[in-house]
Amino acid sequence: MALDELRRHAEQLAAQASVRVDIERQDAQVYVILRDLPLPKGAYQVATSDILFIADVQYPLSAMDMFWTDVAVLRADGTVPANADSIETY
């Protein structure tokens, strides 16, 4: 895997979006975590959330097609966002 390329991409994202990006490797998976990402004001019960993307050893050839948030990310009315009702722990 081109972990160096993933790190470069994470650094570019951090610079362009003014957000902290951490990379943690666990076996064949690589966790890309955007820390305290601001959420749309008034849309959710929390103002920020960590966002997790999972890459693998084939990055950038394999797509990151899902993301995970803190479980506290609920709509302003307290409901779970669409397609966010499956809880996974990473």
Helices and strands as residue ranges (DSSP letters): H 3-17, E 20-26, E 29-38, E 48-56, E 68-69
